[in-house]
């Protein structure tokens, strides 16, 4: 099963994306800010990450180096 971490501060968008991707057989985790995404990524080690670049607080761009340090093969 493919694993995807969705990082977006729009909770409605995340819920819709979660439902849609789950129906297609993906294992999904959600995070609504960079700090929570970092914690989830460490535990979940997703194959793919969908990152919102413009979020309240830290930008999704700040998350990319951390994600790649966890697994350099992660597709972002």
N, CA, C and O atoms as a Tripos MOL2 file, in Angstrom:
@<TRIPOS>MOLECULE
protein
  304   303    76     0     0
PROTEIN
NO_CHARGES

@<TRIPOS>ATOM
      1 N           0.8450   -1.1730    0.0000 N.3       1 UNK1
      2 CA          0.0000    0.0000    0.0000 C.3       1 UNK1
      3 C           0.8970    1.2460    0.0000 C.2       1 UNK1
      4 O           1.8280    1.3390    0.8000 O.2       1 UNK1
      5 N           0.6250    2.1780   -0.8750 N.am      2 UNK2
      6 CA          1.3780    3.4270   -0.9420 C.3       2 UNK2
      7 C           0.9720    4.3300    0.2140 C.2       2 UNK2
      8 O          -0.2040    4.4070    0.5700 O.2       2 UNK2
      9 N           1.9490    5.0090    0.7940 N.am      3 UNK3
     10 CA          1.6770    5.8940    1.9220 C.3       3 UNK3
     11 C           1.9000    7.3460    1.5160 C.2       3 UNK3
     12 O           2.8780    7.6770    0.8470 O.2       3 UNK3
     13 N           0.9740    8.2020    1.9320 N.am      4 UNK4
     14 CA          1.0210    9.6190    1.5880 C.3       4 UNK4
     15 C           0.7750   10.4510    2.8370 C.2       4 UNK4
     16 O          -0.1540   10.1900    3.6010 O.2       4 UNK4
     17 N           1.6180   11.4500    3.0310 N.am      5 UNK5
     18 CA          1.4130   12.4570    4.0640 C.3       5 UNK5
     19 C           0.9160   13.7180    3.3710 C.2       5 UNK5
     20 O           1.5680   14.2280    2.4600 O.2       5 UNK5
     21 N          -0.2360   14.2210    3.8010 N.am      6 UNK6
     22 CA         -0.8020   15.4550    3.2620 C.3       6 UNK6
     23 C          -0.6030   16.5470    4.3040 C.2       6 UNK6
     24 O          -1.0690   16.4250    5.4370 O.2       6 UNK6
     25 N           0.0930   17.6210    3.9140 N.am      7 UNK7
     26 CA          0.3680   18.7260    4.8260 C.3       7 UNK7
     27 C          -0.3050   19.9770    4.2680 C.2       7 UNK7
     28 O           0.1380   20.5400    3.2670 O.2       7 UNK7
     29 N          -1.3700   20.4000    4.9230 N.am      8 UNK8
     30 CA         -2.1260   21.5660    4.4710 C.3       8 UNK8
     31 C          -2.9000   22.1290    5.6490 C.2       8 UNK8
     32 O          -3.4420   21.3710    6.4540 O.2       8 UNK8
     33 N          -2.9590   23.4490    5.7610 N.am      9 UNK9
     34 CA         -3.6800   24.0570    6.8730 C.3       9 UNK9
     35 C          -5.1820   24.1760    6.6220 C.2       9 UNK9
     36 O          -5.9240   24.6030    7.5070 O.2       9 UNK9
     37 N          -5.6260   23.8090    5.4460 N.am     10 UNK10
     38 CA         -7.0550   23.8000    5.1200 C.3      10 UNK10
     39 C          -7.6180   22.4170    5.4770 C.2      10 UNK10
     40 O          -7.4610   21.4550    4.7250 O.2      10 UNK10
     41 N          -8.2670   22.3420    6.6230 N.am     11 UNK11
     42 CA         -8.7330   21.0470    7.1350 C.3      11 UNK11
     43 C          -9.8080   20.4200    6.2540 C.2      11 UNK11
     44 O          -9.8710   19.1960    6.1460 O.2      11 UNK11
     45 N         -10.6430   21.2230    5.6320 N.am     12 UNK12
     46 CA        -11.6770   20.6910    4.7360 C.3      12 UNK12
     47 C         -11.0330   20.0510    3.5140 C.2      12 UNK12
     48 O         -11.4120   18.9520    3.1100 O.2      12 UNK12
     49 N         -10.0640   20.7390    2.9270 N.am     13 UNK13
     50 CA         -9.3500   20.1920    1.7740 C.3      13 UNK13
     51 C          -8.6750   18.8700    2.1420 C.2      13 UNK13
     52 O          -8.7220   17.9060    1.3780 O.2      13 UNK13
     53 N          -8.0510   18.8370    3.3140 N.am     14 UNK14
     54 CA         -7.3810   17.6090    3.7690 C.3      14 UNK14
     55 C          -8.3710   16.4550    3.9130 C.2      14 UNK14
     56 O          -8.0760   15.3260    3.5190 O.2      14 UNK14
     57 N          -9.5300   16.7370    4.4710 N.am     15 UNK15
     58 CA        -10.5330   15.6880    4.6730 C.3      15 UNK15
     59 C         -11.0250   15.1300    3.3450 C.2      15 UNK15
     60 O         -11.1920   13.9190    3.1970 O.2      15 UNK15
     61 N         -11.2560   16.0120    2.3820 N.am     16 UNK16
     62 CA        -11.7130   15.5670    1.0560 C.3      16 UNK16
     63 C         -10.6200   14.7410    0.3710 C.2      16 UNK16
     64 O         -10.8980   13.6860   -0.2000 O.2      16 UNK16
     65 N          -9.3790   15.2270    0.4310 N.am     17 UNK17
     66 CA         -8.2730   14.5020   -0.1840 C.3      17 UNK17
     67 C          -8.0530   13.1590    0.4990 C.2      17 UNK17
     68 O          -7.7900   12.1580   -0.1670 O.2      17 UNK17
     69 N          -8.1580   13.1320    1.8130 N.am     18 UNK18
     70 CA         -8.0150   11.8930    2.5770 C.3      18 UNK18
     71 C          -9.0510   10.8650    2.1270 C.2      18 UNK18
     72 O          -8.7100    9.7130    1.8590 O.2      18 UNK18
     73 N         -10.3020   11.2770    2.0440 N.am     19 UNK19
     74 CA        -11.3720   10.3560    1.6340 C.3      19 UNK19
     75 C         -11.1340    9.8370    0.2210 C.2      19 UNK19
     76 O         -11.2760    8.6430   -0.0430 O.2      19 UNK19
     77 N         -10.7780   10.7240   -0.6680 N.am     20 UNK20
     78 CA        -10.5730   10.3440   -2.0670 C.3      20 UNK20
     79 C          -9.4020    9.3790   -2.2350 C.2      20 UNK20
     80 O          -9.5230    8.3690   -2.9280 O.2      20 UNK20
     81 N          -8.2820    9.6830   -1.6090 N.am     21 UNK21
     82 CA         -7.1000    8.8330   -1.7490 C.3      21 UNK21
     83 C          -7.2650    7.5070   -1.0010 C.2      21 UNK21
     84 O          -6.7880    6.4710   -1.4640 O.2      21 UNK21
     85 N          -7.9310    7.5370    0.1410 N.am     22 UNK22
     86 CA         -8.1780    6.2990    0.8950 C.3      22 UNK22
     87 C          -9.0310    5.3260    0.0900 C.2      22 UNK22
     88 O          -8.7780    4.1220    0.0950 O.2      22 UNK22
     89 N         -10.0350    5.8440   -0.5950 N.am     23 UNK23
     90 CA        -10.8750    4.9800   -1.4390 C.3      23 UNK23
     91 C         -10.0690    4.3170   -2.5490 C.2      23 UNK23
     92 O         -10.4500    3.2590   -3.0490 O.2      23 UNK23
     93 N          -8.9740    4.9250   -2.9300 N.am     24 UNK24
     94 CA         -8.1290    4.3870   -3.9930 C.3      24 UNK24
     95 C          -7.0280    3.4700   -3.4400 C.2      24 UNK24
     96 O          -6.1670    3.0040   -4.1860 O.2      24 UNK24
     97 N          -7.0680    3.2220   -2.1360 N.am     25 UNK25
     98 CA         -6.1570    2.2550   -1.5390 C.3      25 UNK25
     99 C          -4.8840    2.8180   -0.9350 C.2      25 UNK25
    100 O          -3.9920    2.0530   -0.5680 O.2      25 UNK25
    101 N          -4.7750    4.1330   -0.8210 N.am     26 UNK26
    102 CA         -3.5890    4.7300   -0.2200 C.3      26 UNK26
    103 C          -3.7390    4.8230    1.2910 C.2      26 UNK26
    104 O          -4.8410    5.0160    1.8040 O.2      26 UNK26
    105 N          -2.6280    4.6870    1.9950 N.am     27 UNK27
    106 CA         -2.5960    4.9030    3.4360 C.3      27 UNK27
    107 C          -2.2430    6.3720    3.6470 C.2      27 UNK27
    108 O          -1.1790    6.8170    3.2170 O.2      27 UNK27
    109 N          -3.1160    7.1240    4.3000 N.am     28 UNK28
    110 CA         -2.9870    8.5740    4.4010 C.3      28 UNK28
    111 C          -2.7700    9.0110    5.8430 C.2      28 UNK28
    112 O          -3.3690    8.4620    6.7680 O.2      28 UNK28
    113 N          -1.9100   10.0000    6.0230 N.am     29 UNK29
    114 CA         -1.7700   10.7090    7.2910 C.3      29 UNK29
    115 C          -1.8990   12.1910    6.9670 C.2      29 UNK29
    116 O          -1.4890   12.6400    5.8970 O.2      29 UNK29
    117 N          -2.4740   12.9470    7.9020 N.am     30 UNK30
    118 CA         -2.6890   14.3760    7.7080 C.3      30 UNK30
    119 C          -1.9260   15.1750    8.7440 C.2      30 UNK30
    120 O          -1.7620   14.7450    9.8860 O.2      30 UNK30
    121 N          -1.4600   16.3480    8.3300 N.am     31 UNK31
    122 CA         -0.8530   17.3160    9.2470 C.3      31 UNK31
    123 C          -1.2710   18.7030    8.7730 C.2      31 UNK31
    124 O          -1.3790   18.9590    7.5740 O.2      31 UNK31
    125 N          -1.5050   19.5910    9.7350 N.am     32 UNK32
    126 CA         -2.0060   20.9170    9.3800 C.3      32 UNK32
    127 C          -0.9870   22.0310    9.6090 C.2      32 UNK32
    128 O          -1.3020   23.2080    9.4320 O.2      32 UNK32
    129 N           0.2380   21.6590   10.0020 N.am     33 UNK33
    130 CA          1.3170   22.6450   10.1140 C.3      33 UNK33
    131 C           2.6550   21.9110   10.0240 C.2      33 UNK33
    132 O           2.7160   20.6840   10.1030 O.2      33 UNK33
    133 N           3.7040   22.6780    9.8580 N.am     34 UNK34
    134 CA          5.0340   22.1000    9.6410 C.3      34 UNK34
    135 C           5.5000   21.2960   10.8550 C.2      34 UNK34
    136 O           6.0590   20.2120   10.6930 O.2      34 UNK34
    137 N           5.2800   21.8040   12.0580 N.am     35 UNK35
    138 CA          5.7470   21.0920   13.2560 C.3      35 UNK35
    139 C           5.0980   19.7210   13.3920 C.2      35 UNK35
    140 O           5.7810   18.7330   13.6590 O.2      35 UNK35
    141 N           3.7820   19.6560   13.2100 N.am     36 UNK36
    142 CA          3.0810   18.3750   13.3030 C.3      36 UNK36
    143 C           3.4990   17.4550   12.1610 C.2      36 UNK36
    144 O           3.6420   16.2490   12.3570 O.2      36 UNK36
    145 N           3.6930   18.0150   10.9760 N.am     37 UNK37
    146 CA          4.1220   17.2120    9.8220 C.3      37 UNK37
    147 C           5.4730   16.5540   10.0840 C.2      37 UNK37
    148 O           5.6930   15.4080    9.6920 O.2      37 UNK37
    149 N           6.3690   17.2680   10.7400 N.am     38 UNK38
    150 CA          7.6850   16.7030   11.0480 C.3      38 UNK38
    151 C           7.5590   15.4970   11.9770 C.2      38 UNK38
    152 O           8.2410   14.4890   11.7890 O.2      38 UNK38
    153 N           6.6960   15.6020   12.9670 N.am     39 UNK39
    154 CA          6.4760   14.4920   13.9040 C.3      39 UNK39
    155 C           5.8610   13.2980   13.1800 C.2      39 UNK39
    156 O           6.3040   12.1620   13.3560 O.2      39 UNK39
    157 N           4.8490   13.5570   12.3720 N.am     40 UNK40
    158 CA          4.1780   12.4770   11.6340 C.3      40 UNK40
    159 C           5.1480   11.8140   10.6670 C.2      40 UNK40
    160 O           5.1740   10.5870   10.5610 O.2      40 UNK40
    161 N           5.9400   12.6040    9.9640 N.am     41 UNK41
    162 CA          6.8800   12.0560    8.9800 C.3      41 UNK41
    163 C           7.9150   11.1470    9.6320 C.2      41 UNK41
    164 O           8.2900   10.1190    9.0660 O.2      41 UNK41
    165 N           8.3740   11.5250   10.8200 N.am     42 UNK42
    166 CA          9.3530   10.6930   11.5360 C.3      42 UNK42
    167 C           8.7890    9.3140   11.8580 C.2      42 UNK42
    168 O           9.4930    8.3120   11.7380 O.2      42 UNK42
    169 N           7.5250    9.2580   12.2650 N.am     43 UNK43
    170 CA          6.9020    7.9900   12.6550 C.3      43 UNK43
    171 C           6.3640    7.2090   11.4640 C.2      43 UNK43
    172 O           6.4770    5.9840   11.4170 O.2      43 UNK43
    173 N           5.7840    7.9110   10.5100 N.am     44 UNK44
    174 CA          5.0520    7.3030    9.3940 C.3      44 UNK44
    175 C           5.9590    6.9610    8.2110 C.2      44 UNK44
    176 O           5.6950    5.9940    7.4970 O.2      44 UNK44
    177 N           7.0220    7.7380    7.9940 N.am     45 UNK45
    178 CA          7.9480    7.5790    6.8720 C.3      45 UNK45
    179 C           7.1950    7.3770    5.5580 C.2      45 UNK45
    180 O           7.2740    6.3060    4.9570 O.2      45 UNK45
    181 N           6.4660    8.4000    5.1090 N.am     46 UNK46
    182 CA          5.6500    8.2760    3.8920 C.3      46 UNK46
    183 C           6.4940    8.1590    2.6270 C.2      46 UNK46
    184 O           7.6120    8.6680    2.5520 O.2      46 UNK46
    185 N           5.9260    7.4770    1.6410 N.am     47 UNK47
    186 CA          6.5850    7.3910    0.3370 C.3      47 UNK47
    187 C           6.4140    8.7010   -0.4250 C.2      47 UNK47
    188 O           7.3210    9.1440   -1.1300 O.2      47 UNK47
    189 N           5.2430    9.3120   -0.2760 N.am     48 UNK48
    190 CA          4.9190   10.5580   -0.9620 C.3      48 UNK48
    191 C           4.4300   11.5760    0.0510 C.2      48 UNK48
    192 O           3.8190   11.2210    1.0590 O.2      48 UNK48
    193 N           4.7070   12.8650   -0.2270 N.am     49 UNK49
    194 CA          4.2140   13.9480    0.6210 C.3      49 UNK49
    195 C           3.6580   15.0470   -0.2720 C.2      49 UNK49
    196 O           4.3260   15.5120   -1.1960 O.2      49 UNK49
    197 N           2.4270   15.4540    0.0150 N.am     50 UNK50
    198 CA          1.8130   16.5960   -0.6530 C.3      50 UNK50
    199 C           1.8980   17.7580    0.3210 C.2      50 UNK50
    200 O           1.3270   17.6950    1.4090 O.2      50 UNK50
    201 N           2.6040   18.8200   -0.0550 N.am     51 UNK51
    202 CA          2.8810   19.9210    0.8600 C.3      51 UNK51
    203 C           2.3030   21.2270    0.3230 C.2      51 UNK51
    204 O           2.5790   21.6310   -0.8070 O.2      51 UNK51
    205 N           1.4950   21.8750    1.1570 N.am     52 UNK52
    206 CA          1.0190   23.2190    0.8680 C.3      52 UNK52
    207 C           2.1800   24.1700    1.1710 C.2      52 UNK52
    208 O           2.7300   24.1420    2.2720 O.2      52 UNK52
    209 N           2.5490   24.9980    0.2170 N.am     53 UNK53
    210 CA          3.6860   25.8770    0.4160 C.3      53 UNK53
    211 C           3.3280   27.1320    1.1960 C.2      53 UNK53
    212 O           4.1880   27.7070    1.8640 O.2      53 UNK53
    213 N           2.0820   27.5670    1.1250 N.am     54 UNK54
    214 CA          1.6580   28.7920    1.8240 C.3      54 UNK54
    215 C           0.6810   28.4380    2.9320 C.2      54 UNK54
    216 O          -0.5290   28.3560    2.7200 O.2      54 UNK54
    217 N           1.2350   28.2330    4.1160 N.am     55 UNK55
    218 CA          0.4070   27.9340    5.2780 C.3      55 UNK55
    219 C           0.5920   29.0280    6.3180 C.2      55 UNK55
    220 O           1.5710   29.7740    6.2800 O.2      55 UNK55
    221 N          -0.3490   29.1170    7.2400 N.am     56 UNK56
    222 CA         -0.1960   30.0250    8.3710 C.3      56 UNK56
    223 C           1.0010   29.5250    9.1750 C.2      56 UNK56
    224 O           1.1080   28.3290    9.4430 O.2      56 UNK56
    225 N           1.8770   30.4040    9.5510 N.am     57 UNK57
    226 CA          3.0860   29.9900   10.2670 C.3      57 UNK57
    227 C           4.1820   29.6550    9.2820 C.2      57 UNK57
    228 O           4.3590   30.3460    8.2790 O.2      57 UNK57
    229 N           4.9150   28.5980    9.5650 N.am     58 UNK58
    230 CA          6.0460   28.2030    8.7230 C.3      58 UNK58
    231 C           5.5750   27.7230    7.3520 C.2      58 UNK58
    232 O           4.5280   27.0870    7.2270 O.2      58 UNK58
    233 N           6.3570   28.0350    6.3410 N.am     59 UNK59
    234 CA          6.0730   27.6160    4.9710 C.3      59 UNK59
    235 C           6.3570   26.1250    4.8020 C.2      59 UNK59
    236 O           7.2340   25.5660    5.4610 O.2      59 UNK59
    237 N           5.6080   25.5020    3.9200 N.am     60 UNK60
    238 CA          5.8580   24.1070    3.6000 C.3      60 UNK60
    239 C           7.2580   23.8690    3.0440 C.2      60 UNK60
    240 O           7.7900   22.7620    3.1350 O.2      60 UNK60
    241 N           7.8510   24.9140    2.4690 N.am     61 UNK61
    242 CA          9.2190   24.7900    1.9480 C.3      61 UNK61
    243 C          10.2170   24.4380    3.0530 C.2      61 UNK61
    244 O          11.2130   23.7590    2.8040 O.2      61 UNK61
    245 N           9.9470   24.8980    4.2590 N.am     62 UNK62
    246 CA         10.8360   24.6110    5.3840 C.3      62 UNK62
    247 C          10.8240   23.1330    5.7560 C.2      62 UNK62
    248 O          11.7580   22.6480    6.3940 O.2      62 UNK62
    249 N           9.7970   22.4290    5.3710 N.am     63 UNK63
    250 CA          9.6500   21.0120    5.7070 C.3      63 UNK63
    251 C          10.4570   20.1000    4.7770 C.2      63 UNK63
    252 O          10.8490   19.0020    5.1710 O.2      63 UNK63
    253 N          10.6960   20.5420    3.5810 N.am     64 UNK64
    254 CA         11.3080   19.6860    2.5600 C.3      64 UNK64
    255 C          12.6650   19.1190    2.9760 C.2      64 UNK64
    256 O          12.8640   17.9120    2.8470 O.2      64 UNK64
    257 N          13.6120   19.9280    3.4690 N.am     65 UNK65
    258 CA         14.9010   19.3330    3.8760 C.3      65 UNK65
    259 C          14.7500   18.2590    4.9540 C.2      65 UNK65
    260 O          15.4440   17.2430    4.9260 O.2      65 UNK65
    261 N          13.8430   18.4870    5.9000 N.am     66 UNK66
    262 CA         13.6220   17.4870    6.9490 C.3      66 UNK66
    263 C          13.0830   16.1900    6.3610 C.2      66 UNK66
    264 O          13.5460   15.1030    6.7090 O.2      66 UNK66
    265 N          12.0960   16.3070    5.4610 N.am     67 UNK67
    266 CA         11.5260   15.1090    4.8410 C.3      67 UNK67
    267 C          12.6010   14.3180    4.1060 C.2      67 UNK67
    268 O          12.6410   13.0910    4.1950 O.2      67 UNK67
    269 N          13.4580   15.0050    3.3930 N.am     68 UNK68
    270 CA         14.5150   14.3260    2.6460 C.3      68 UNK68
    271 C          15.5750   13.7420    3.5560 C.2      68 UNK68
    272 O          16.2110   12.7520    3.1940 O.2      68 UNK68
    273 N          15.7880   14.3330    4.7460 N.am     69 UNK69
    274 CA         16.7370   13.7450    5.6820 C.3      69 UNK69
    275 C          16.2070   12.4690    6.3070 C.2      69 UNK69
    276 O          16.9800   11.5850    6.6760 O.2      69 UNK69
    277 N          14.8860   12.3700    6.4280 N.am     70 UNK70
    278 CA         14.2590   11.1480    6.9530 C.3      70 UNK70
    279 C          14.3630   10.0390    5.9230 C.2      70 UNK70
    280 O          14.7110    8.9060    6.2540 O.2      70 UNK70
    281 N          14.0610   10.3660    4.6700 N.am     71 UNK71
    282 CA         14.1430    9.3810    3.5820 C.3      71 UNK71
    283 C          14.3870   10.1420    2.2790 C.2      71 UNK71
    284 O          13.5010   10.8340    1.7770 O.2      71 UNK71
    285 N          15.5760   10.0080    1.7520 N.am     72 UNK72
    286 CA         15.9370   10.7440    0.5250 C.3      72 UNK72
    287 C          15.1410   10.2960   -0.6940 C.2      72 UNK72
    288 O          15.1660   10.9660   -1.7270 O.2      72 UNK72
    289 N          14.4430    9.1840   -0.5920 N.am     73 UNK73
    290 CA         13.6330    8.6790   -1.7040 C.3      73 UNK73
    291 C          12.1900    9.1930   -1.6700 C.2      73 UNK73
    292 O          11.4070    8.9130   -2.5770 O.2      73 UNK73
    293 N          11.8430    9.9430   -0.6260 N.am     74 UNK74
    294 CA         10.4830   10.4700   -0.5200 C.3      74 UNK74
    295 C          10.1760   11.3790   -1.7010 C.2      74 UNK74
    296 O          10.9670   12.2560   -2.0490 O.2      74 UNK74
    297 N           9.0310   11.1590   -2.3050 N.am     75 UNK75
    298 CA          8.5950   12.0050   -3.4220 C.3      75 UNK75
    299 C           7.7480   13.1380   -2.8610 C.2      75 UNK75
    300 O           6.7650   12.9030   -2.1580 O.2      75 UNK75
    301 N           8.1380   14.3610   -3.1760 N.am     76 UNK76
    302 CA          7.4560   15.5280   -2.6290 C.3      76 UNK76
    303 C           6.8000   16.2960   -3.7510 C.2      76 UNK76
    304 O           6.1660   17.3230   -3.5090 O.2      76 UNK76
@<TRIPOS>BOND
     1     1     2 1
     2     2     3 1
     3     3     4 2
     4     3     5 am
     5     5     6 1
     6     6     7 1
     7     7     8 2
     8     7     9 am
     9     9    10 1
    10    10    11 1
    11    11    12 2
    12    11    13 am
    13    13    14 1
    14    14    15 1
    15    15    16 2
    16    15    17 am
    17    17    18 1
    18    18    19 1
    19    19    20 2
    20    19    21 am
    21    21    22 1
    22    22    23 1
    23    23    24 2
    24    23    25 am
    25    25    26 1
    26    26    27 1
    27    27    28 2
    28    27    29 am
    29    29    30 1
    30    30    31 1
    31    31    32 2
    32    31    33 am
    33    33    34 1
    34    34    35 1
    35    35    36 2
    36    35    37 am
    37    37    38 1
    38    38    39 1
    39    39    40 2
    40    39    41 am
    41    41    42 1
    42    42    43 1
    43    43    44 2
    44    43    45 am
    45    45    46 1
    46    46    47 1
    47    47    48 2
    48    47    49 am
    49    49    50 1
    50    50    51 1
    51    51    52 2
    52    51    53 am
    53    53    54 1
    54    54    55 1
    55    55    56 2
    56    55    57 am
    57    57    58 1
    58    58    59 1
    59    59    60 2
    60    59    61 am
    61    61    62 1
    62    62    63 1
    63    63    64 2
    64    63    65 am
    65    65    66 1
    66    66    67 1
    67    67    68 2
    68    67    69 am
    69    69    70 1
    70    70    71 1
    71    71    72 2
    72    71    73 am
    73    73    74 1
    74    74    75 1
    75    75    76 2
    76    75    77 am
    77    77    78 1
    78    78    79 1
    79    79    80 2
    80    79    81 am
    81    81    82 1
    82    82    83 1
    83    83    84 2
    84    83    85 am
    85    85    86 1
    86    86    87 1
    87    87    88 2
    88    87    89 am
    89    89    90 1
    90    90    91 1
    91    91    92 2
    92    91    93 am
    93    93    94 1
    94    94    95 1
    95    95    96 2
    96    95    97 am
    97    97    98 1
    98    98    99 1
    99    99   100 2
   100    99   101 am
   101   101   102 1
   102   102   103 1
   103   103   104 2
   104   103   105 am
   105   105   106 1
   106   106   107 1
   107   107   108 2
   108   107   109 am
   109   109   110 1
   110   110   111 1
   111   111   112 2
   112   111   113 am
   113   113   114 1
   114   114   115 1
   115   115   116 2
   116   115   117 am
   117   117   118 1
   118   118   119 1
   119   119   120 2
   120   119   121 am
   121   121   122 1
   122   122   123 1
   123   123   124 2
   124   123   125 am
   125   125   126 1
   126   126   127 1
   127   127   128 2
   128   127   129 am
   129   129   130 1
   130   130   131 1
   131   131   132 2
   132   131   133 am
   133   133   134 1
   134   134   135 1
   135   135   136 2
   136   135   137 am
   137   137   138 1
   138   138   139 1
   139   139   140 2
   140   139   141 am
   141   141   142 1
   142   142   143 1
   143   143   144 2
   144   143   145 am
   145   145   146 1
   146   146   147 1
   147   147   148 2
   148   147   149 am
   149   149   150 1
   150   150   151 1
   151   151   152 2
   152   151   153 am
   153   153   154 1
   154   154   155 1
   155   155   156 2
   156   155   157 am
   157   157   158 1
   158   158   159 1
   159   159   160 2
   160   159   161 am
   161   161   162 1
   162   162   163 1
   163   163   164 2
   164   163   165 am
   165   165   166 1
   166   166   167 1
   167   167   168 2
   168   167   169 am
   169   169   170 1
   170   170   171 1
   171   171   172 2
   172   171   173 am
   173   173   174 1
   174   174   175 1
   175   175   176 2
   176   175   177 am
   177   177   178 1
   178   178   179 1
   179   179   180 2
   180   179   181 am
   181   181   182 1
   182   182   183 1
   183   183   184 2
   184   183   185 am
   185   185   186 1
   186   186   187 1
   187   187   188 2
   188   187   189 am
   189   189   190 1
   190   190   191 1
   191   191   192 2
   192   191   193 am
   193   193   194 1
   194   194   195 1
   195   195   196 2
   196   195   197 am
   197   197   198 1
   198   198   199 1
   199   199   200 2
   200   199   201 am
   201   201   202 1
   202   202   203 1
   203   203   204 2
   204   203   205 am
   205   205   206 1
   206   206   207 1
   207   207   208 2
   208   207   209 am
   209   209   210 1
   210   210   211 1
   211   211   212 2
   212   211   213 am
   213   213   214 1
   214   214   215 1
   215   215   216 2
   216   215   217 am
   217   217   218 1
   218   218   219 1
   219   219   220 2
   220   219   221 am
   221   221   222 1
   222   222   223 1
   223   223   224 2
   224   223   225 am
   225   225   226 1
   226   226   227 1
   227   227   228 2
   228   227   229 am
   229   229   230 1
   230   230   231 1
   231   231   232 2
   232   231   233 am
   233   233   234 1
   234   234   235 1
   235   235   236 2
   236   235   237 am
   237   237   238 1
   238   238   239 1
   239   239   240 2
   240   239   241 am
   241   241   242 1
   242   242   243 1
   243   243   244 2
   244   243   245 am
   245   245   246 1
   246   246   247 1
   247   247   248 2
   248   247   249 am
   249   249   250 1
   250   250   251 1
   251   251   252 2
   252   251   253 am
   253   253   254 1
   254   254   255 1
   255   255   256 2
   256   255   257 am
   257   257   258 1
   258   258   259 1
   259   259   260 2
   260   259   261 am
   261   261   262 1
   262   262   263 1
   263   263   264 2
   264   263   265 am
   265   265   266 1
   266   266   267 1
   267   267   268 2
   268   267   269 am
   269   269   270 1
   270   270   271 1
   271   271   272 2
   272   271   273 am
   273   273   274 1
   274   274   275 1
   275   275   276 2
   276   275   277 am
   277   277   278 1
   278   278   279 1
   279   279   280 2
   280   279   281 am
   281   281   282 1
   282   282   283 1
   283   283   284 2
   284   283   285 am
   285   285   286 1
   286   286   287 1
   287   287   288 2
   288   287   289 am
   289   289   290 1
   290   290   291 1
   291   291   292 2
   292   291   293 am
   293   293   294 1
   294   294   295 1
   295   295   296 2
   296   295   297 am
   297   297   298 1
   298   298   299 1
   299   299   300 2
   300   299   301 am
   301   301   302 1
   302   302   303 1
   303   303   304 2
@<TRIPOS>SUBSTRUCTURE
     1 UNK1         2 RESIDUE 1 A UNK
     2 UNK2         6 RESIDUE 1 A UNK
     3 UNK3        10 RESIDUE 1 A UNK
     4 UNK4        14 RESIDUE 1 A UNK
     5 UNK5        18 RESIDUE 1 A UNK
     6 UNK6        22 RESIDUE 1 A UNK
     7 UNK7        26 RESIDUE 1 A UNK
     8 UNK8        30 RESIDUE 1 A UNK
     9 UNK9        34 RESIDUE 1 A UNK
    10 UNK10       38 RESIDUE 1 A UNK
    11 UNK11       42 RESIDUE 1 A UNK
    12 UNK12       46 RESIDUE 1 A UNK
    13 UNK13       50 RESIDUE 1 A UNK
    14 UNK14       54 RESIDUE 1 A UNK
    15 UNK15       58 RESIDUE 1 A UNK
    16 UNK16       62 RESIDUE 1 A UNK
    17 UNK17       66 RESIDUE 1 A UNK
    18 UNK18       70 RESIDUE 1 A UNK
    19 UNK19       74 RESIDUE 1 A UNK
    20 UNK20       78 RESIDUE 1 A UNK
    21 UNK21       82 RESIDUE 1 A UNK
    22 UNK22       86 RESIDUE 1 A UNK
    23 UNK23       90 RESIDUE 1 A UNK
    24 UNK24       94 RESIDUE 1 A UNK
    25 UNK25       98 RESIDUE 1 A UNK
    26 UNK26      102 RESIDUE 1 A UNK
    27 UNK27      106 RESIDUE 1 A UNK
    28 UNK28      110 RESIDUE 1 A UNK
    29 UNK29      114 RESIDUE 1 A UNK
    30 UNK30      118 RESIDUE 1 A UNK
    31 UNK31      122 RESIDUE 1 A UNK
    32 UNK32      126 RESIDUE 1 A UNK
    33 UNK33      130 RESIDUE 1 A UNK
    34 UNK34      134 RESIDUE 1 A UNK
    35 UNK35      138 RESIDUE 1 A UNK
    36 UNK36      142 RESIDUE 1 A UNK
    37 UNK37      146 RESIDUE 1 A UNK
    38 UNK38      150 RESIDUE 1 A UNK
    39 UNK39      154 RESIDUE 1 A UNK
    40 UNK40      158 RESIDUE 1 A UNK
    41 UNK41      162 RESIDUE 1 A UNK
    42 UNK42      166 RESIDUE 1 A UNK
    43 UNK43      170 RESIDUE 1 A UNK
    44 UNK44      174 RESIDUE 1 A UNK
    45 UNK45      178 RESIDUE 1 A UNK
    46 UNK46      182 RESIDUE 1 A UNK
    47 UNK47      186 RESIDUE 1 A UNK
    48 UNK48      190 RESIDUE 1 A UNK
    49 UNK49      194 RESIDUE 1 A UNK
    50 UNK50      198 RESIDUE 1 A UNK
    51 UNK51      202 RESIDUE 1 A UNK
    52 UNK52      206 RESIDUE 1 A UNK
    53 UNK53      210 RESIDUE 1 A UNK
    54 UNK54      214 RESIDUE 1 A UNK
    55 UNK55      218 RESIDUE 1 A UNK
    56 UNK56      222 RESIDUE 1 A UNK
    57 UNK57      226 RESIDUE 1 A UNK
    58 UNK58      230 RESIDUE 1 A UNK
    59 UNK59      234 RESIDUE 1 A UNK
    60 UNK60      238 RESIDUE 1 A UNK
    61 UNK61      242 RESIDUE 1 A UNK
    62 UNK62      246 RESIDUE 1 A UNK
    63 UNK63      250 RESIDUE 1 A UNK
    64 UNK64      254 RESIDUE 1 A UNK
    65 UNK65      258 RESIDUE 1 A UNK
    66 UNK66      262 RESIDUE 1 A UNK
    67 UNK67      266 RESIDUE 1 A UNK
    68 UNK68      270 RESIDUE 1 A UNK
    69 UNK69      274 RESIDUE 1 A UNK
    70 UNK70      278 RESIDUE 1 A UNK
    71 UNK71      282 RESIDUE 1 A UNK
    72 UNK72      286 RESIDUE 1 A UNK
    73 UNK73      290 RESIDUE 1 A UNK
    74 UNK74      294 RESIDUE 1 A UNK
    75 UNK75      298 RESIDUE 1 A UNK
    76 UNK76      302 RESIDUE 1 A UNK
